[in-house]
Amino acid sequence: MTETKDKKQYDLEPRTLAFAKRVRTFVRRLPRTLSNAEDVRQLIRSSGSVGANYIEANDSLGKKDFLMRVKICRKEAKESRYWLELLHTGEKSELAEARRALAEEATELMKIFGAILRKSK
């Protein structure tokens, strides 16, 4: 299933991978500032960690391990949203809109992982 404006992708492995790739495409377009350089490093790590930990959750050794990994996914999505908010987009409104869309996706991922945790307890 592909992601469109009207139809979101709910298979979380490809969705989290797509999120990390979109983040990487976005940061290449940002103004080169000292603060962006530091914040981008953190954002790259956290955005990739969402999907990596979800893959680990799917290969977990048991329920406790699964829940711990999903909690990390939620935490990393929340952290990604934080770093996105700190980035300077300059005067380019299309970058601000791309940042907003990525922050929205991070929020949706947080909610999905939160729901998984609630339903798994």
TAFENVEN-V513241 format. One record per residue. RES is the residue in one small letter. D_LAST is the distance of its C-alpha to the last C-alpha in whole Angstrom. Layout:
[[RES;D_LAST] [RES;D_LAST]]
This chain:
[[m;29] [t;31] [e;30] [t;32] [k;33] [d;31] [k;29] [k;26] [q;25] [y;21] [d;21] [l;20] [e;22] [p;25] [r;24] [t;23] [l;26] [a;28] [f;27] [a;28] [k;31] [r;32] [v;31] [r;34] [t;36] [f;36] [v;37] [r;40] [r;41] [l;41] [p;44] [r;44] [t;44] [l;43] [s;40] [n;39] [a;39] [e;37] [d;34] [v;35] [r;34] [q;31] [l;30] [i;31] [r;28] [s;25] [s;26] [g;26] [s;23] [v;21] [g;22] [a;22] [n;19] [y;17] [i;20] [e;19] [a;15] [n;16] [d;18] [s;16] [l;16] [g;13] [k;9] [k;10] [d;13] [f;11] [l;9] [m;12] [r;14] [v;12] [k;12] [i;16] [c;16] [r;15] [k;18] [e;20] [a;21] [k;21] [e;24] [s;25] [r;26] [y;27] [w;30] [l;31] [e;32] [l;34] [l;36] [h;39] [t;40] [g;44] [e;46] [k;44] [s;42] [e;41] [l;39] [a;38] [e;37] [a;35] [r;33] [r;32] [a;31] [l;29] [a;27] [e;26] [e;25] [a;23] [t;22] [e;20] [l;19] [m;17] [k;16] [i;15] [f;13] [g;11] [a;10] [i;9] [l;6] [r;6] [k;6] [s;4] [k;0]]
